[in-house]
Amino acid sequence: MNPNMGGDFKVALSPEDREQITKEIESLPPDKVREVLDFIGYLKIKELNSGVDVASLILQQRGLAKIWKGEEETLYAL
C-alpha cells in the first residue's frame, strides 16, 4: 500500500494548512462535509490505481507490434 494513502501514515501539514482545512470543513453543512470525505476517498483510490500495470503494457506492445510498420512509428510527433 502506498504510504500516502491512509492507514497509520500521518501527513505533515503545516499548522497554517491544518487550521485552514479545519476552518473550511467546519464552515460546511453536513452534506458538503460528506462530499469532502467522498472526494478524499476518490483521491485515495485514484492514487492507488495510478501505478503502471506492466503486464498490460507488455500485452499491448505485443499486440501493436503486429501492425507497427517500423521504428519511426514508435515516436509520436506532437
Summary of the structure (lengths in Angstrom):
residues: 78
radius of gyration: 21.3
end to end distance: 35.4
largest distance: 59.3
contacts: 118
relative contact order: 0.08
helix: 60%
strand: 0%
